[in-house]
Amino acid sequence: MDYTRLLAQVPTLPVFLSTAHGGAGAGEPQPGTIEMTPGQHRLPQVLLVEDNHINQVVALEFLALMGVEARLAKNGHEALAACKEAAPDLVLMDIQMPGMDGLECARQLRAQQRGGQLPSFPILALTAHALDADVAASMEAGMDEHLTKPLDFVALRTRLQRWLKLPDPS
């Protein structure tokens, strides 16, 4: 697939995420930890946890254009169930959602990882809140990075490439 033409159109789409601060804690996933054996061609698996329909559509389209297999959870409860069913390579976690918010969900995912019930995978916070206190709250909850909405395609791809081996767009 020729992504050049598609990428030229992407900046005109509504934006969804943007880069911010990040850091990984001890015992948590590090950038580039998705390892594949020679000849293995599995696409990266991303769980999008987002309750807003427009943000879902835009993010899922961005992920599809990147060649990523994405699943959707609409709140923290659905995210916990989805991770238990099939652990993703990465989670994009909205912070403000009904029921269980993203911070509590991240805490519970990290507790399950520490307890050996789930493998390690990065969790990237998604939020419109970009104050230092918001970033600190994300990191304290166990997020690996804090991305602020809105973001363009190129910025999201750049950030995901830090954690995943994305397919070559050529």
C-alpha positions as CSV (number, residue, x, y, z in Angstrom):
1,M,0.0,0.0,0.0
2,D,1.3,3.5,-0.9
3,Y,1.1,5.5,2.4
4,T,2.6,8.7,0.8
5,R,-0.7,9.8,-0.6
6,L,-2.6,8.9,2.5
7,L,-0.1,10.6,4.8
8,A,-0.4,13.8,2.7
9,Q,-4.1,13.8,3.6
10,V,-3.8,12.9,7.2
11,P,-3.0,16.4,8.6
12,T,-6.4,17.6,7.4
13,L,-8.2,15.0,9.6
14,P,-9.3,16.0,13.1
15,V,-6.4,15.5,15.4
16,F,-6.5,13.2,18.4
17,L,-3.3,13.0,20.4
18,S,0.0,14.8,20.9
19,T,3.3,14.0,22.5
20,A,4.2,15.0,26.0
21,H,6.4,13.7,28.7
22,G,7.2,10.1,29.4
23,G,9.3,7.7,31.3
24,A,9.4,4.0,32.2
25,G,9.7,2.7,35.7
26,A,11.7,-0.2,36.9
27,G,10.3,-3.6,35.9
28,E,8.0,-2.0,33.4
29,P,8.3,-2.3,29.6
30,Q,11.0,-0.4,27.8
31,P,10.9,1.0,24.3
32,G,11.4,-1.5,21.6
33,T,10.6,-4.6,23.8
34,I,8.4,-6.3,21.2
35,E,10.6,-9.1,20.0
36,M,9.8,-11.4,17.1
37,T,11.6,-14.5,15.9
38,P,13.0,-14.6,12.4
39,G,10.3,-15.2,9.9
40,Q,7.5,-14.1,12.3
41,H,5.2,-11.5,10.8
42,R,2.7,-10.7,13.5
43,L,1.4,-7.2,13.5
44,P,1.6,-5.1,16.7
45,Q,-1.6,-5.4,18.8
46,V,-2.8,-2.2,20.4
47,L,-5.7,-1.8,22.7
48,L,-7.4,1.6,22.5
49,V,-9.3,2.5,25.6
50,E,-11.5,5.4,24.7
51,D,-15.2,6.3,25.4
52,N,-15.6,9.2,22.9
53,H,-16.9,7.9,19.6
54,I,-15.2,10.6,17.4
55,N,-11.8,9.9,19.2
56,Q,-12.4,6.2,18.7
57,V,-12.9,6.6,14.9
58,V,-9.9,8.9,14.4
59,A,-7.5,6.8,16.6
60,L,-8.6,3.5,15.0
61,E,-8.2,4.9,11.5
62,F,-4.7,6.2,12.4
63,L,-3.7,2.8,13.8
64,A,-5.1,1.1,10.7
65,L,-3.0,3.4,8.5
66,M,0.1,2.4,10.6
67,G,-0.6,-1.3,9.9
68,V,-1.4,-2.0,13.6
69,E,-4.1,-4.4,14.7
70,A,-6.3,-2.5,17.1
71,R,-9.1,-3.5,19.5
72,L,-11.4,-1.1,21.3
73,A,-12.5,-1.0,25.0
74,K,-14.9,1.8,26.0
75,N,-13.9,2.0,29.7
76,G,-11.5,0.6,32.3
77,H,-13.7,-2.4,33.0
78,E,-13.7,-3.4,29.4
79,A,-10.0,-2.8,29.1
80,L,-9.2,-5.2,32.1
81,A,-11.3,-7.9,30.4
82,A,-9.7,-7.3,27.0
83,C,-6.2,-7.6,28.5
84,K,-7.1,-10.7,30.4
85,E,-8.5,-12.3,27.2
86,A,-5.5,-11.4,25.0
87,A,-2.7,-9.2,26.3
88,P,-1.9,-6.4,23.8
89,D,1.6,-5.2,22.9
90,L,0.6,-1.6,24.0
91,V,-2.4,0.2,25.5
92,L,-3.6,3.7,24.6
93,M,-5.6,4.7,27.7
94,D,-8.0,7.6,27.9
95,I,-7.9,9.0,31.4
96,Q,-11.5,10.3,31.8
97,M,-14.1,7.6,31.2
98,P,-17.3,6.5,32.9
99,G,-17.1,3.6,35.4
100,M,-13.4,2.9,35.9
101,D,-11.2,5.8,34.7
102,G,-7.8,5.3,33.0
103,L,-5.7,5.9,36.1
104,E,-7.4,3.2,38.1
105,C,-7.3,0.8,35.2
106,A,-3.6,1.4,34.8
107,R,-3.1,0.7,38.5
108,Q,-5.0,-2.5,38.2
109,L,-3.2,-3.6,35.1
110,R,0.2,-2.9,36.7
111,A,-0.8,-4.9,39.8
112,Q,-1.8,-7.8,37.6
113,Q,1.5,-7.6,35.8
114,R,3.4,-7.6,39.1
115,G,1.4,-10.5,40.2
116,G,2.3,-12.5,37.1
117,Q,-1.3,-12.6,35.7
118,L,-0.4,-10.4,32.7
119,P,2.8,-9.9,30.7
120,S,4.5,-6.5,30.6
121,F,3.3,-4.0,28.0
122,P,3.5,-0.2,27.8
123,I,0.5,1.9,28.7
124,L,0.3,5.4,27.2
125,A,-2.1,7.9,28.8
126,L,-4.4,9.9,26.5
127,T,-5.9,13.1,27.9
128,A,-6.8,16.7,27.2
129,H,-5.1,17.6,30.5
130,A,-1.5,18.6,30.1
131,L,-0.6,20.3,33.4
132,D,2.5,19.0,35.3
133,A,0.1,17.6,38.0
134,D,-1.8,15.6,35.3
135,V,1.4,14.2,33.9
136,A,2.6,13.2,37.4
137,A,-0.8,11.5,38.1
138,S,-0.4,9.5,35.0
139,M,3.1,8.4,35.8
140,E,2.2,7.6,39.4
141,A,-0.7,5.4,38.1
142,G,1.8,3.4,36.1
143,M,1.6,4.9,32.7
144,D,4.8,4.9,30.6
145,E,4.0,8.1,28.7
146,H,1.4,10.9,28.9
147,L,0.0,12.0,25.5
148,T,-2.3,15.0,25.3
149,K,-5.2,15.3,22.9
150,P,-5.2,16.4,20.1
151,L,-2.4,14.8,18.2
152,D,-1.6,14.4,14.5
153,F,-0.9,11.2,12.7
154,V,2.9,11.7,12.4
155,A,3.2,12.5,16.1
156,L,1.3,9.4,17.1
157,R,3.4,7.2,14.8
158,T,6.6,8.7,16.1
159,R,5.5,8.0,19.7
160,L,4.3,4.4,19.0
161,Q,7.6,3.6,17.2
162,R,9.3,4.2,20.5
163,W,7.5,1.2,21.9
164,L,6.5,-1.0,18.9
165,K,8.1,-2.3,15.7
166,L,5.6,-0.8,13.2
167,P,5.3,-2.2,9.7
168,D,7.3,-0.3,7.0
169,P,4.9,2.1,5.3
170,S,6.5,1.5,1.8
